[in-house]
Amino acid sequence: KHSNGVYRRFIRALSKLSPAYIVTTNVDEALEYSLPELITVQRSDIERLPQLLHQRKSFICKLHGSASSVETMIFSKSDYEAIQQNDFYQDAVRSILTNATVLFLGYGLRDEYLFRSLEKSSAERPLFGTGPHFIITSEDRIGLPATVRRIRYVAEVADHRDALQALEVLVDFDPNQTVSALNHDAVSTNSHKSLYFIADLIPPGTVTTSQTMLITSQFGSTHQVIVGEGYVNGEVELYNYSALHDIVVGLICFDIVCISIDHLSQVHDLLGSEAFWIFVRSGSLRLVIPPSTPAITFPDEQAPVGYLSTFHPATITSATNEPGLMGISERIRKQILPVTGKENEAEELIQFLASSVLDGITGYDLSNSLADKTRGALMNPSIRRMLGISPGMPRDAVPRWMSFPILRLAKVINNGLICQKIQASSTRMIWGSEKLASVAFSATASNEWADDEASYVLTGQFNSDVGSIIAQEPGLLLGILKFRESSGGEIFRREIVQRLAA
């Protein structure tokens, strides 16, 4: 019998386990043929299991025999009665249940002798217990032994592809990974202030939303990399959107407005140089260093399947003439050029801006976190349906035609990681990504919007385009600064944060 795609995916996941301890009640020999490097333990040699476990040697144990040895197969009632009377068999099974955690996959766990073995092995270790063991099932199983915990999945397809996602999570887990506690040192001075992170900022004009590149590693291999969300004309309508509007709303409603360092030049031009530096010096406007950009990497230009990765923009350093990550001041200078004769004054401002940057990356392996959290989100059936992803797509593979949907999800999760790192109170996302965020973060929309509150503060009316008002009368920005410094402004911003927390 030829193996199908789901079974090949199952074998691919098992092959990542090292060491792999596989126990099966199937009598066919597909596992042995697919994983020939593993030791096959027949039922007649089952007493070898404790020794193989102790030696950490990979094996496939055939609990109910093999088709090539008909006399070993367990099918009839008398066969079951025979193995229940076999002390060597029962001891070997209990040694597994006592000394290992068992993941039951594609197995109903309805054999009576296994139930009794689970109960007996647990009774023999009343102090430390056994397991825990887990069963991956789509059924509402009741009456399972206390040591068996259920991992329930929603079966969207008749085969086992949905259950495989749990196995893929297991094999991708790095036992050496650590969970980092949130570092409050970098934002301790802002712990009492509200931070508004503008994740998406689109100034007027033509926008490029994706790029496809060929990159060459230091070892000479070439890969294709896709970055960006890949939106096209007509796909997204930005009704009444204004980048300046978002900035002004943030300045009115929040203590600190945070923008990515990559948006520096746009914000500088939208506010005007004078107002921009006034807000920077007052601490109202700060930059954030985002972690690396989500990307899909393919082995070559024709490869149909790639994987989720991250892309680090690089530059040529003047000192070593070798590729390296840009420094903060250098990234600022590349976006803002001083007027001739004002270089010294500009450098002072640049250094001040650089010193106030909120670091969204140092001390954290956000690149790995992004990939892990994105793959985790792709297990959510609601997210898969929203993105149009088949339940048969493995966690660690990205078909070329799914590049942009997955990059859009990764961008949303990336923004969430940044917000967590800088302890943002709120964030602004556009392009329809707010709908994806509502599913990814289980968030719900409120009936009140900061836009309306900011409009009322500035004009006495709701639903005003404060961006166009400021564009026509830039002098109002100084009025906003005075409002921010007033006691009424402080009370207003504090109430905004309280509403957000609620």
ZIRAKA-V296441 format. One line per field, one symbol per residue. phi: phi as a letter, one per 30 degrees, with the letter a starting at -180 (. if undefined). burial: # if it has 9 or more other C-alpha atoms within 8 Angstrom, else .. A space follows every 10 residues. Layout:
BEGIN
phi->???
burial->???
END
This chain:
BEGIN
phi->.ddcdddddd dddddddbdc ccbbcdcdcd ddddbddddc cdedcdddee dddddhcdab ccecibddbe dcdcbddddd ddddcddddd ddddddddcb cccdbibdhc ddddeddddd ddddbddcib idcbbcbccd dbideddccc ccbcddbddc dddddddddd dddcdcdccd ddddddbddc dccccccddc bcdekdbcca bcbcbcddcj dcbcbcbjdi dbeidbccdh dbddeddded ddcbdbccbd ddcedddedd dieddedddd ddidbbcbdd ddddbcccea dcddbbbdbb bcdbbcdddc hbdadddddd ddddcbcdde jceddddddd dddddcdddc bdibcddddd dddddddddd eddddddicd dddddcbbde dcededdddd dddddddddd dchddabcbb iidddddddd chcbdcdcbd edddddddbi bdiddddddd ddbedddddd dddddddddd dddddedddd dd
burial->.....#.### #.###....# #..#.##.#. ##..#..### ###..##### .##...#### #######... .##.....## ..##....## ########.. ##.#...... ...##.#### ##..#....# #######... ......#### .##.#....# #########. #......... .....##... ...######. ........## .....#.... .########. .....#.... .######### ########## #.###.##.. #...###.## ...####### ##.######. ..#.###### #.....#... .....#..#. ###....... ..#..#..## ####..#### #....##..# #.###.###. ..###...#. #..##.#### .######### #####.###. #########. ..##.##### .........# .######... .#.#####.# ......#..# #.##....## .###.##... ..
END
